[in-house]
Amino acid sequence: MSVVQQTAVVRELAPLLFVDDIQLCAAFYMDKLGFEMVGKWEPQGKLAWCKLRRDGAVIMLQQACEEDGPAGERGRGIGFYFNCDDVDAMYGEVVARGLPVNPPKAAFYGEKQLSLRDPGGYSLCFQSPVARAS
């Protein structure tokens, strides 16, 4: 008798970022980076958790509390890389939204990258492949 084993389908990765000011961070992702809030939890009418989406990318934010440790330790050694079709277009969007960032730069491994930090101190990088000469 054979046993049929089913496999799970993993649909997305949704990292949870603990932040000191969830209102500020949520506004940054929505107003500066073009994310949309698709879920939230507001105990006593105050935002404590939210899920933000832009195209196929998802980030969750949670208001940090004392048990989450010092802010300086959160996100240490972690970078979030968003693969996009056109990093130059992303750069144009964020600059038009008033975000002061340096232009994208080509990395040695073939990705053109726009690097920045969110208000919570997390490292973000939007990237697309470097156009190759024909």
N, C-alpha and C positions, 0 to 999 in steps of 0.2 A: 504494500500500500504506500503510495507516494503522497507526500505532504506538499501542498502548493503554498509557497511562501509569497506573500504580497510585500511589495516594497513601498515605502512612503515617498511621496513627492514633496520635495522641499521647494516652496514657492518664493520665498524672499528671506532676506536677513534684515532684522529690524533692531539695530543696536539701541540700548537704553542708556541715555546720558544723564547723569545726575548733575544738576546745575544749581547755583546759588540763587539765581533770579530767573525763574521760568518764564515770567512775562517778557522780560528783555530778550531772552534767548528765542522764545517762540516768535516774537516780532521780527527778530533778525532773520530767522529762517524763512518766514513768510514775506516780509517786506523787502529784504535785500537779496535773497536767494530764490525766490519764487515758489516756495513750498506752500502746500495747502494743508490746513488742519483737518484731518479726517476722523479724529477721535479725541475725546478729552474726558477727564475726570475732575469735577469741581466740588469737593466736599465743602460745605458751608459757603458755597458760591465763589470759592477762590480756586483758581487753576492750580492743580497739584501734579497732573500728568497729562501729556498729550502725544498724539501720533501725527506726524507730519509726512506728507508724501509729495514727491515731484517725479512725475513719470514713473519709472521703475524703482526709484530710490525711496527708502523709508528711514526715518529717524524718530525715536521716541525720546521725549524729555521728561524728567521727573524732578520736582522740587527737592533739593537735597535737604537732609536733616542732619542732626548731630552724629547719628550712627553711621552716616555715609563717609565720614572722615574728612580731613582737611582738603579744601579745593585744590591746593597745589599738587596733591597726589593723584587726583582724578584724571584719567586720560593719559597719564604718563606712559610713554612708550607706545601709544596707539595713534594711528593716523587713519582717517577715513578718506578713501579714494572713490570718487564718483566718476565712472566712465561715461563720457558723453560723446555725441556725434561731432560737435564742433566747439572746442574750448574757447576759440576766439569769439564766437557768438555768446558764450556764457560770460566771458569777460565784458563784452559790450553791454550785456544785460545788467550785470552788477554795478558797473560804472554808471550806467544810466539811472540806477536806483540809488545812487549816492554813496556807494561803498568805495572807499579809497584803497585800492589794491594795485600791486605792480602787475604789469602785463605778463601773460603766460610765457614760460621759458621751456625750451626743449631739453628733456633729460637724455642722458647718453643711451638709454635703452629704448628710445623711439617713441616716447610719449611727450606731448606738449602739455605743460601743467600750469594751472592757476592755483597758487597756494595761499591760504588765509587761515585765520583763527576765528572761531565763533566767540561770543561774549563769555561763554563758560570756560574758555581756554582750550577747547578741543581743536586739534589740527585737521583742517579740511583741504582736500586737493581735488579739483575738477580736472580731468585729463581726456585727451583724445590722441589717436595716433598722429605722429608727425607725417605730413604729406611727403610722399617720396617722389623724387624726380623721375620722369619716364625716360 
